[in-house]
Amino acid sequence: MDIVNKLLEALCTSMENPAVQEKLCNIFTSTSTLLDNVKNELAGLKAMEDGVLHIQEEANRTGKRLTPPVQTWLENAHLGEKYNMMNQLKDDYKNRGCLVGSCSLNCWAKYKLNQRSIKLVKEIKNLKTEHDTFKEKTEAQPPRAVKEIPTSSIVVGKIIKLNLEKVRGYLADDNVSMVGIWGMGGVGKTTLLIEINNSFLGGDINIGFKHVIYLVVSKEPQFEQLQKKISKRLGLSPDSEKSDIFEFLKNKDFLILLDDMWKAVDLPEDLGIPLPRHQNQSSEDRGQRYKHKVIFTTRKNDVCTCMNAHQKIKVEYLNREEAWHLFKQHSNDGFIRSNTNNEELAKKVMEKCQGLPLALKVIGRAMSNKTTHEEWEDMLTSLLKVDIETMPDMEESLFNILKLSYDNLAGEPLRQCFLSCAQWPEDERIPVLELIEYWIGFGLIDDFENIGEAFNKGHSFMRKLNEACLFELESDSDEDCVKLHDMIRDMALWIVSECGKKKRKWIVGANHDDLSQFLKSEIDNLKETELIFLGGYNNGRLLELLNDQNIDEQEQVPVTPTSPRCSNLKSAYLINAVHGWSLNFFPHMPSLTYLNLAGAKIKSLPKEIRVLVNLRYLNISSTEIESLPPELEELKELKYFICRDDLLGSTEIDGLSTIARLPKLQVLDVYGILWSEAEDLRLLIGKVKAITMQVYSVEILGLLKYLPTWNIKLSPLDNMPMPILQFRDLSYKHGEGLMMLEVAYCHFEELLINGSGVSLKYISLDNLHYLKQITWPEKVVPSQCFRRSNAASFIRPCHLS
C-alpha cells in the first residue's frame, strides 16, 4: 500500500511540471488542428518569402543586393522542404494504425505525430519573427574589383601580345607605377587598354589590385563627371568629392586606366586619385605599402613626359602579315580567295592602309560588298592618289584614307547623317533615339507618312553606318547609343570644314579656352558658321557675341542689327547651355532652320523669334516658359514643335493654340504639358504626322482614334465612359503609328489589344486598380502584337499594381 501511495504522490508531483503538462496537452490536442496550424503558418511564411524574392529581383535591377542576414533567412526558409514535411505529416495522419480492432489512434504514435507538427510550427514562427525584425532588407552591391569593358575590336597580331606582356611585367615591377601608352590615333591604344582591363576578369593577371578602374578622359575632360564615375565604381556616395575619393584610395591597392588623354592631368587635384609612387618606399615612409599604379593612353609622347611616366610603350603599326589578317576579317573574303589576281589586288589595297588598324578596318569594311575586279581597282586608284609619303601631317593623310569609306556611303542623306554625329562631344555616347530625332528635325529624314516610318528609316541608316565601321552601336540596360572613334569624329569635322579650309563652319562644344581663342578673330568670320552645338556648355562669351549688343573687348567691333553676325547659321543646338541670358540673337540668324533650347533657364521666348521665318524645328522642352508669344504664328515653315515636361507633368502653357494653327506643322510633342482644348486638336486631324501628349480628359481620349499618335500617356482618367480600353482607339489607322504607350491611374476593367500595332516598341501599365484582364486578338500571341524590329527598339514588361 505504501508503494502505491508513493507512486500516486510521484505522479501528482510530475503533473505540476510544465514540460509534463505540455506533453500531456500534446497527446490530447487534435492532430488535425495542429496540421491546420502548420498549413496556416506555412502560408504566412510563403507570403513573406515571395515578398523577399520580389525585393531581391528589384534589387538586382537597381544594382543592389539582399543584406547578408536576409540572404541567410531566405536560404533557411526552405519552403519546398517544409511543404514536403507537412505533406508527410498529413500522410502519416491518414495512414494511422488501429489498436485491438478499434480505430483509436495509439497514444504514443499520436504524441510523436503531434510533436513533429509542433516542432515544425515553432520553426516557421521563428522564421516569421526573424523576418519581422529586419529593418533594411537590401544594401548597395560592393564594388567589383574590375568591370568588363565591351568591345567589338578584334585583337590580332604579335605586337599587341608583346605589349600586353610588357604591361604584365610593369604591373609586377615595384619600381614602375606610371605607364604611358602612346601612338597615332587609330593605331590600337584603346584596344590595348581595354584588353589590359578585361584580362583581369579571367585572372590572367593576378597582381592583387583591390580596384581596377577604366576611364575615358577625352580632349575636353569633364572632371566632375569622371569623379562621379570613380565614386560609383568604388561604391561611394554619388555626391562624394575628390577628397572622399582620395581618402578611400590612399590605403587601397588600385590600378587606374585612363584612356585618350590629350594633356597632363593632375591626378589628386582633378580626380582625387593619390599619386602613384615607387613601391620600394624610402626610409621615411615605412608604413604599410600599397600598390598605386596608373596606365594611360595618349597620342603625344610629350604627355608621357609631363605625367612623369616611369615607362613608355609606343604602339607601332601592324606588320604586313598582321595587317593582311585584320583586313581580311573585315573585307570580302570570298572575292579575295576566288583567284590569285584578286588576292594580289586586295593586298595592294591593304598595303595603302600603312598597317594602321583603324584604316584597315574601315577600308576593309568599305570593300566588303565589292564583288568585281573593277570596283577594287577603283578603290586602289583612289588610295594611290593619297600620297602619304609626301604629306607632312600624318593625321590628314589618314583622313584622306578614311574619307574613302565616307565617299562609299550610298546617298547624300546618309553621308549628312554620319557627319551630324560629329557635333556631339568627343567620346560622347549619343542616344540612338535622340540622334534619329535630330535627323528628322533637321530634315535629313523627311519624306514619311508616320513617325514610325521615319524612325525605321533612321534605324536603317544606323545599321548601314555601323556596318561601314564609321561608328559603333552600344547597348546597356538603359538605352542604346552610338559612339564615334575620335579619329573618325576628327575626320568628319575635317570633311565639314572642307578639308580644313573653313574651320569656323561648325562651332562644336569647345572648352572655354579654345572658344575664347576662337573668338579673338573678327566677327565677320562667324558669317561662314552653319552650325553651333553647345550641349551642356554655358559659354557666356559666345552667347554675348550672338546677342544683339555691343562687344566690349578691344579686338571686337560693334555690329548693328542690320548686319547679321550669323547669316548662314542653320542649326543651333543649345541644350542646357543658356542660363540667365535673354535671347536677343535671333535677328542675327535669318537662315536658322533648327533651334534646340531644351533645358534652358528661360521664362519666355522674345517676340523677335518672328524673324526666324525659315525655322523648321523648335524644341523648348524642360524650360521655365509659361506662355508662348503670338509672334510664333509668323513661323510658317515650322514642322516640328517639341515642348516636353518629362519630370513635372501637368504643366500648363498658354498660347498652344497658336502652334495648332501653323500651316506646315507635322510633329507635335507636348508630353507632360496640359493640353485641354479639344477644338485645337481637331484642327490637327488630317494635317500632322505625329503627336505625343499626355491625355487628361475623356473628351481628348475620344479624339485619339483620328490622330497619328506617337507617344501617349493616359493618366489620370477616372470617369471613363466604357469599361473597355481598345488599343485601336488610341491612334488613327488602328494604332499603326503608336510607338510608346503608358497607362496609369485609369478606371477601366479590360484592355483590348486590337489593331495592327506595327510600330509599338514600349508599353507600361501601372496602378490600374480596376483592371481585370488583358485580351489579345484571337490566334495572335503578344509577341506578334509587339514586334521588336530595330536595335534601339525595346519592349518593357507590363507593370500591374
Secondary structure, DSSP 8 states (H G I E B T S, - for coil): -HHHHHHHHHHHHHHTSHHHHHHHHHHHS-HHHHHHHHHHHHHHHHHHHHHHHHHHHHHHHTTEEE-HHHHHHHHHH-HHHHHHHHHHHHHHHHT---BTTB----HHHHHHHHHHHHHHHHHHHHHHHHHHT-S--EEE----S-----------SHHHHHHHHHHHHHHH-TT--EEEEE--TTSSHHHHHHHHHHHTTTTS--S--SEEEEEEEESS--HHHHHHHHHHHHT--TT--HHHHHHHHTTS-EEEEEEEE-S---IIIII-------SS--TT--S----EEEEEEES-HHHHHHTT-SEEEE-----HHHHHHHHHHHS-HHHHHH-HHHHHHHHHHHHTTTT-HHHHHHHHHHTTT--SHHHHHHHHHHHHTS-GGG-S-HHHHHHHHHHHHHHTSSSHHHHHHHHHGGGS-TT--EEHHHHHHHHHHTTSS---SSHHHHHHHHHHHHHHHHHTTSSEEEE-SS-EEEE--HHHHHHHHHHHTTTTT-TTSEEES--HHHHHHHHTS-GGGGGG--EEE-TT---HHHHHHHSSS---STT-----TTS-TTTT--EEE-TTT-BS-----GGG-TT--EEE-TT-B-S---GGGGG-TT--EEE-TTS---B--GGGGG-TT--EEE---TTT-SB--BTHHHHHT-TT--EEEETTB----HHHHHTTTTT-SEEEEEE--HHHHTTGGGS-EEEEEE--B---SSSEEEGGGGSHHHHTT--EEEEESB--SEEE--S--TT--EEEEE--TT--EEE--TT--HHHHS---STT---------
